[in-house]
Amino acid sequence: MNLFKTYPNLSRLLLFVVLILIALFLPDFLPLPRGTQEVFPFIGLILVVLANWILYKTEKKNLDELGFNFKGINLKYLPFGLILGIAAVLVGYNLKSFLTGDKIIFHQNINYLDILKNLYWILPTAAVQEFICRSYGYKKLISIYNLRIANLVAVVVFVSMHNIFNIGVFGAIFYAISIVIGHFVFANALLKSGTIFFAIGIHWGSNIANNQLFTEEKLSTSILFLEKVIQEEPTGFNPLGILLYIITLNIGFILLWIFLNRFRK
Protein backbone atom coordinates (compact mmCIF):
# COMPACT_ATOMS: atom_id res chain seq x y z
CA MET A 1 0.00 0.00 0.00
CA ASN A 2 2.97 2.32 0.56
CA LEU A 3 3.82 1.98 -3.12
CA PHE A 4 0.36 3.27 -4.00
CA LYS A 5 1.06 6.36 -1.90
CA THR A 6 4.65 6.95 -3.04
CA TYR A 7 4.26 6.00 -6.71
CA PRO A 8 0.49 5.90 -7.25
CA ASN A 9 0.49 5.90 -11.04
CA LEU A 10 3.50 3.68 -11.77
CA SER A 11 2.54 1.10 -9.14
CA ARG A 12 -0.97 0.80 -10.53
CA LEU A 13 0.24 0.41 -14.10
CA LEU A 14 2.68 -2.30 -13.03
CA LEU A 15 -0.04 -4.04 -11.03
CA PHE A 16 -2.31 -3.87 -14.08
CA VAL A 17 0.34 -5.61 -16.20
CA VAL A 18 0.88 -8.30 -13.55
CA LEU A 19 -2.85 -8.97 -13.10
CA ILE A 20 -3.42 -9.14 -16.85
CA LEU A 21 -0.61 -11.67 -17.24
CA ILE A 22 -2.07 -13.74 -14.40
CA ALA A 23 -5.52 -13.55 -16.04
CA LEU A 24 -4.11 -14.78 -19.35
CA PHE A 25 -2.20 -17.76 -17.96
CA LEU A 26 -4.32 -18.75 -14.96
CA PRO A 27 -7.08 -20.60 -16.91
CA ASP A 28 -4.53 -23.23 -17.96
CA PHE A 29 -3.86 -24.06 -14.30
CA LEU A 30 -7.39 -23.93 -12.89
CA PRO A 31 -8.78 -27.36 -11.87
CA LEU A 32 -11.72 -27.11 -14.22
CA PRO A 33 -13.68 -30.10 -15.50
CA ARG A 34 -12.39 -31.33 -18.84
CA GLY A 35 -13.90 -29.45 -21.76
CA THR A 36 -15.09 -26.50 -19.66
CA GLN A 37 -13.35 -23.88 -21.79
CA GLU A 38 -14.64 -25.51 -24.97
CA VAL A 39 -18.21 -25.06 -23.72
CA PHE A 40 -17.74 -21.82 -21.78
CA PRO A 41 -14.98 -19.67 -23.37
CA PHE A 42 -15.54 -16.71 -21.04
CA ILE A 43 -13.20 -17.65 -18.18
CA GLY A 44 -10.32 -15.56 -19.51
CA LEU A 45 -12.67 -12.65 -20.08
CA ILE A 46 -13.97 -12.85 -16.51
CA LEU A 47 -10.40 -12.75 -15.21
CA VAL A 48 -9.31 -9.71 -17.26
CA VAL A 49 -12.50 -7.89 -16.25
CA LEU A 50 -11.69 -8.76 -12.63
CA ALA A 51 -8.17 -7.34 -13.11
CA ASN A 52 -9.65 -4.05 -14.29
CA TRP A 53 -12.15 -4.02 -11.41
CA ILE A 54 -9.37 -4.50 -8.84
CA LEU A 55 -7.39 -1.59 -10.24
CA TYR A 56 -10.39 0.71 -10.21
CA LYS A 57 -11.17 -0.36 -6.64
CA THR A 58 -7.71 0.85 -5.57
CA GLU A 59 -8.89 4.29 -6.70
CA LYS A 60 -12.30 3.88 -5.06
CA LYS A 61 -13.93 3.64 -8.48
CA ASN A 62 -15.60 0.84 -10.42
CA LEU A 63 -16.11 -0.42 -13.96
CA ASP A 64 -18.55 2.40 -14.64
CA GLU A 65 -15.36 4.25 -15.62
CA LEU A 66 -15.36 2.02 -18.71
CA GLY A 67 -19.11 2.18 -19.15
CA PHE A 68 -19.16 -1.52 -18.33
CA ASN A 69 -22.46 -2.18 -16.63
CA PHE A 70 -25.86 -3.52 -17.58
CA LYS A 71 -27.54 -0.19 -18.18
CA GLY A 72 -29.44 -0.03 -21.44
CA ILE A 73 -27.71 3.21 -22.44
CA ASN A 74 -24.42 1.27 -22.60
CA LEU A 75 -25.61 -2.20 -23.62
CA LYS A 76 -27.20 -0.87 -26.81
CA TYR A 77 -23.72 -0.08 -28.12
CA LEU A 78 -22.82 -3.79 -28.29
CA PRO A 79 -25.25 -4.72 -31.12
CA PHE A 80 -24.76 -1.29 -32.70
CA GLY A 81 -21.01 -1.89 -32.79
CA LEU A 82 -21.52 -5.42 -34.12
CA ILE A 83 -23.48 -4.05 -37.09
CA LEU A 84 -20.94 -1.29 -37.77
CA GLY A 85 -18.03 -3.74 -37.62
CA ILE A 86 -19.69 -6.11 -40.10
CA ALA A 87 -20.62 -3.21 -42.40
CA ALA A 88 -17.05 -1.84 -42.36
CA VAL A 89 -15.62 -5.20 -43.41
CA LEU A 90 -18.26 -5.61 -46.12
CA VAL A 91 -17.31 -2.27 -47.70
CA GLY A 92 -13.63 -3.23 -47.86
CA TYR A 93 -14.48 -6.74 -49.08
CA ASN A 94 -16.47 -5.43 -52.05
CA LEU A 95 -13.91 -2.80 -53.03
CA LYS A 96 -11.01 -5.26 -52.73
CA SER A 97 -12.76 -7.80 -54.97
CA PHE A 98 -13.44 -5.02 -57.50
CA LEU A 99 -9.74 -4.11 -57.45
CA THR A 100 -8.56 -7.72 -57.89
CA GLY A 101 -11.31 -8.71 -60.32
CA ASP A 102 -12.52 -11.59 -58.13
CA LYS A 103 -16.17 -12.52 -58.51
CA ILE A 104 -18.32 -12.36 -55.36
CA ILE A 105 -20.62 -15.37 -54.95
CA PHE A 106 -23.63 -15.42 -52.66
CA HIS A 107 -23.75 -18.64 -50.63
CA GLN A 108 -27.08 -20.39 -51.16
CA ASN A 109 -26.79 -22.85 -48.26
CA ILE A 110 -25.63 -20.86 -45.26
CA ASN A 111 -25.46 -22.74 -41.96
CA TYR A 112 -26.99 -20.19 -39.59
CA LEU A 113 -26.36 -22.39 -36.56
CA ASP A 114 -22.63 -22.31 -37.33
CA ILE A 115 -22.81 -18.51 -37.55
CA LEU A 116 -24.43 -18.34 -34.11
CA LYS A 117 -21.79 -20.68 -32.70
CA ASN A 118 -19.00 -18.50 -34.08
CA LEU A 119 -20.64 -15.37 -32.73
CA TYR A 120 -20.55 -17.04 -29.33
CA TRP A 121 -16.91 -18.09 -29.66
CA ILE A 122 -15.56 -14.85 -31.13
CA LEU A 123 -17.20 -12.49 -28.60
CA PRO A 124 -14.94 -13.35 -25.62
CA THR A 125 -11.82 -13.18 -27.80
CA ALA A 126 -12.66 -9.65 -28.97
CA ALA A 127 -13.69 -8.58 -25.46
CA VAL A 128 -10.47 -9.91 -23.87
CA GLN A 129 -8.36 -7.88 -26.29
CA GLU A 130 -10.38 -4.76 -25.55
CA PHE A 131 -10.03 -5.23 -21.78
CA ILE A 132 -6.27 -5.61 -22.22
CA CYS A 133 -5.51 -2.87 -24.76
CA ARG A 134 -8.22 -0.26 -24.22
CA SER A 135 -9.32 -0.33 -20.61
CA TYR A 136 -7.84 0.74 -17.26
CA GLY A 137 -4.23 0.84 -18.47
CA TYR A 138 -5.12 2.80 -21.61
CA LYS A 139 -7.19 5.39 -19.77
CA LYS A 140 -4.57 5.63 -17.02
CA LEU A 141 -1.88 6.43 -19.59
CA ILE A 142 -4.13 9.14 -21.02
CA SER A 143 -4.57 10.71 -17.59
CA ILE A 144 -0.86 10.48 -16.69
CA TYR A 145 0.65 11.48 -20.03
CA ASN A 146 -1.56 12.16 -23.04
CA LEU A 147 -3.59 10.44 -25.73
CA ARG A 148 -0.61 10.06 -28.08
CA ILE A 149 1.47 8.13 -25.55
CA ALA A 150 -1.53 5.97 -24.62
CA ASN A 151 -2.19 5.18 -28.29
CA LEU A 152 1.47 4.34 -28.93
CA VAL A 153 1.59 1.86 -26.03
CA ALA A 154 -1.81 0.36 -26.91
CA VAL A 155 -0.82 -0.08 -30.57
CA VAL A 156 2.41 -1.90 -29.65
CA VAL A 157 0.52 -4.22 -27.29
CA PHE A 158 -2.32 -4.77 -29.76
CA VAL A 159 0.01 -5.61 -32.66
CA SER A 160 2.03 -7.97 -30.44
CA MET A 161 -1.16 -9.91 -29.68
CA HIS A 162 -1.47 -10.89 -33.35
CA ASN A 163 0.75 -13.34 -35.21
CA ILE A 164 1.96 -11.04 -37.97
CA PHE A 165 5.33 -12.58 -38.80
CA ASN A 166 4.24 -15.85 -40.41
CA ILE A 167 3.32 -14.19 -43.73
CA GLY A 168 6.62 -12.59 -44.73
CA VAL A 169 8.00 -9.12 -44.10
CA PHE A 170 5.66 -7.23 -46.42
CA GLY A 171 2.69 -9.28 -45.28
CA ALA A 172 3.58 -8.42 -41.68
CA ILE A 173 3.75 -4.70 -42.52
CA PHE A 174 0.38 -4.74 -44.31
CA TYR A 175 -1.26 -6.73 -41.54
CA ALA A 176 0.24 -4.43 -38.87
CA ILE A 177 -1.14 -1.36 -40.67
CA SER A 178 -4.62 -2.91 -40.63
CA ILE A 179 -4.26 -3.65 -36.90
CA VAL A 180 -3.19 -0.06 -36.20
CA ILE A 181 -6.23 1.26 -38.08
CA GLY A 182 -8.38 -1.13 -36.07
CA HIS A 183 -6.91 0.20 -32.81
CA PHE A 184 -7.87 3.78 -33.62
CA VAL A 185 -11.40 2.72 -34.54
CA PHE A 186 -11.85 0.72 -31.30
CA ALA A 187 -10.21 3.43 -29.16
CA ASN A 188 -12.41 6.14 -30.66
CA ALA A 189 -15.47 3.98 -30.07
CA LEU A 190 -14.59 3.77 -26.37
CA LEU A 191 -13.70 7.44 -25.94
CA LYS A 192 -16.59 8.87 -27.96
CA SER A 193 -19.32 6.68 -26.49
CA GLY A 194 -17.97 6.37 -22.96
CA THR A 195 -18.48 2.60 -22.94
CA ILE A 196 -16.17 -0.28 -23.81
CA PHE A 197 -19.24 -2.14 -25.11
CA PHE A 198 -19.00 -0.06 -28.29
CA ALA A 199 -15.37 -1.04 -28.90
CA ILE A 200 -16.14 -4.69 -28.13
CA GLY A 201 -19.11 -4.65 -30.52
CA ILE A 202 -17.13 -3.24 -33.46
CA HIS A 203 -14.23 -5.60 -32.76
CA TRP A 204 -16.65 -8.52 -32.52
CA GLY A 205 -18.32 -7.57 -35.80
CA SER A 206 -15.05 -7.14 -37.67
CA ASN A 207 -13.73 -10.51 -36.49
CA ILE A 208 -16.88 -12.47 -37.35
CA ALA A 209 -17.13 -10.74 -40.74
CA ASN A 210 -13.47 -11.24 -41.67
CA ASN A 211 -13.21 -14.85 -40.54
CA GLN A 212 -16.67 -16.27 -41.14
CA LEU A 213 -19.13 -14.13 -43.13
CA PHE A 214 -17.19 -12.61 -46.05
CA THR A 215 -14.45 -15.04 -46.97
CA GLU A 216 -12.12 -15.96 -49.80
CA GLU A 217 -12.92 -19.67 -49.60
CA LYS A 218 -16.41 -21.12 -49.28
CA LEU A 219 -17.25 -21.91 -45.64
CA SER A 220 -20.45 -23.14 -44.02
CA THR A 221 -20.79 -19.67 -42.49
CA SER A 222 -19.92 -17.68 -45.62
CA ILE A 223 -22.58 -15.24 -46.72
CA LEU A 224 -20.27 -14.17 -49.53
CA PHE A 225 -17.19 -15.90 -50.91
CA LEU A 226 -14.89 -15.31 -53.87
CA GLU A 227 -14.36 -16.97 -57.20
CA LYS A 228 -10.73 -15.99 -57.72
CA VAL A 229 -9.45 -14.90 -61.11
CA ILE A 230 -6.05 -16.02 -62.32
CA GLN A 231 -3.63 -13.15 -61.91
CA GLU A 232 -0.12 -12.70 -63.23
CA GLU A 233 2.69 -12.44 -60.72
CA PRO A 234 3.78 -8.81 -60.21
CA THR A 235 6.97 -8.00 -62.12
CA GLY A 236 8.36 -5.62 -59.51
CA PHE A 237 7.80 -3.72 -56.31
CA ASN A 238 4.93 -1.26 -56.75
CA PRO A 239 4.60 0.89 -53.60
CA LEU A 240 1.70 2.92 -55.01
CA GLY A 241 -0.24 -0.23 -55.87
CA ILE A 242 0.46 -1.67 -52.44
CA LEU A 243 -0.69 1.53 -50.75
CA LEU A 244 -3.88 1.52 -52.84
CA TYR A 245 -4.51 -2.09 -51.88
CA ILE A 246 -4.07 -1.38 -48.15
CA ILE A 247 -6.38 1.64 -48.31
CA THR A 248 -8.96 -0.33 -50.27
CA LEU A 249 -8.79 -3.26 -47.86
CA ASN A 250 -9.35 -0.96 -44.89
CA ILE A 251 -11.58 1.68 -46.46
CA GLY A 252 -14.59 0.59 -44.40
CA PHE A 253 -12.67 1.11 -41.17
CA ILE A 254 -11.18 4.40 -42.38
CA LEU A 255 -14.70 5.66 -43.06
CA LEU A 256 -15.81 4.31 -39.67
CA TRP A 257 -12.92 6.15 -37.99
CA ILE A 258 -14.03 9.40 -39.70
CA PHE A 259 -17.61 8.76 -38.56
CA LEU A 260 -16.51 8.14 -34.97
CA ASN A 261 -14.46 11.36 -34.97
CA ARG A 262 -17.72 13.20 -35.59
CA PHE A 263 -19.68 10.95 -33.25
CA ARG A 264 -21.57 12.45 -30.35
CA LYS A 265 -23.05 10.37 -27.54
DAPEBEL-V177144 format. One record per run of one state. SS is the DSSP state (@ for helix, = for strand, . for the rest). FROM is the first residue (numbers start at 1). TO is the last residue. If there is no record, write none. Layout:
BEGIN
<<SS	FROM	TO> <SS	FROM	TO>>
END
This chain:
BEGIN
<<.	1	1> <@	2	6> <.	7	7> <@	8	26> <.	27	35> <@	36	39> <.	40	42> <@	43	57> <.	58	62> <@	63	66> <.	67	71> <@	72	100> <.	101	102> <=	103	106> <.	107	111> <@	112	133> <.	134	135> <@	136	144> <.	145	146> <@	147	160> <.	161	167> <@	168	193> <.	194	195> <@	196	213> <=	214	214> <.	215	223> <=	224	227> <.	228	238> <@	239	249> <.	250	250> <@	251	261> <.	262	265>>
END
